Amino acid sequence: MNWKSCVASAGLMCALAALTMTLADASPDGIKIGVLNDQSGPYADITGKGSVVAAQMAIEDFGGKVLGGKPIQLISADHLNKVDVATSIARKWLDVDKVDLIVDVPNSGILLAIQEIVRNKSGILIAVAGGTSRFTDDACSRYGFQWVYDSYALANSMGRAVTERGGKSWFFLPVDYAWGEAISADLGAAIKDSGGRVVGSVKTPLNTSDFSSFLLQAQASKADVVALLNAGSDTINSVKQANEFGITQSQRLATGLFYLNDAHAIGLKTAQGLIVSDGHYWDRTPETRAWAERFRKRHEDRMPNSVQMGMYSAVLHYLKSVAAAGTDDRDDIARKIRQLPVHDPMVPNGSVREDGIMLHDILLLQVKKPEESKGEWDLFNVLSATPGEKAFRRLDKSNCPLVAKRQ
């Protein structure tokens, strides 16, 4: 287009011509979204098929088409919790299948690896289940976004609350990969700032069935709080075994990540009293309850956990951003993701920062006693909600180059 001629001609004609060019730049195949997660391992119940269902609901609610009627396609794959498998899938998706958005990515080590691939190739990456705070700190990217929680926000909210309630000494059992390292560092800082101390720590293997030797070390430490810094089936097994060893009779038990599915699998008799932090809970508002009921009818009669709720929010906001950008160019989409307010049943008033963090409340939850529950999925009490500005790392403490450039 000759822009000098455009300026000299009627403004409306030029605007229509520019819009036509923008839409023509979009891929003729439309927008393709890839859900990359664990569908057969320790995080399958947390993410897996349920997250794919949530993504599909977002696409349907958006209308199924974008950019002048082009289709929105959804694909998914199991990364098997192996970095080489995950990176191979990501490269094929971006290079061959022309995927525009990779979303979910539980397992923080895998998440950091995919961040680098997307940064140097194409597309957008939204972390829903992956939670290392490095993702939006020193490893941040213009094209990477954190949607539900990160290790800093969870540790900051839960660590301070438990320490201030009398849990002054802690023993950590972190899973032996990037997530365990991240939340150990963030939780340790929160505890120290609140006047507590970490008296010991021992790493545990991913997807192990026997936590006995690790739990015995924690028990022998006589720490006020034993922190199980793992997730998924590892959390379920370690909580059960902690009860078998009688740890909960003399020490408090805290978890880095403890989902709705975990409480359901363990049962309230065993899990009652656990205090955890999370990004969402289905029974918090009329809007979350209505959406959760829709999800339940679509997914095995199960209520959604925070990750599945966040998946819907992330995909819906991405599609709104594509529509607002009027193109599938990732730079334009990334700008719109940050510019548009986040508004959906899960997040009524969210925003996305320069570093890629979507600011929203982080909830402090406590597992109910059996006599408090009114139904199969009525499993948590909401104790408090920390605003995102206070829960997540402050921008002036960020090591993200995107923030440094702004300052």
Secondary structure, 3 states (H helix, E strand, C coil): CCHHHHHHCCHHHHHHHHHHHHHHHCCCCCEEEEEEECCCCCCCCCCHHHHHHHHHHHHHHHCCEECCCEEEEEEEEECCCCHHHHHHHHHHHHHCCCCCEEEECCCHHHHHHHHHHHHHCCCEEEECCCCCHHHHCCCCCCCEEECCCCHHHHHHHHHHHHHHCCCCEEEEEEECCHHHHHHHHHHHHHHHHCCCEEEEECCECCCCCCCHHHHHHHHHHCCCEEEEECCCHHHHHHHHHHHHCCHHHHCEEEECCCCHHHHHHHCHHHHCCCEEEECCCCCCCHHHHHHHHHHHHHCCCCCCCHHHHHHHHHHHHHHHHHHHHCCCCHHHHHHHHHHCCECCCCCCCEEECCCCEEECCEEEEEECCHHHCCCCCCCEEEEEEECHHHHCCCHHHCCCHHHHHHC
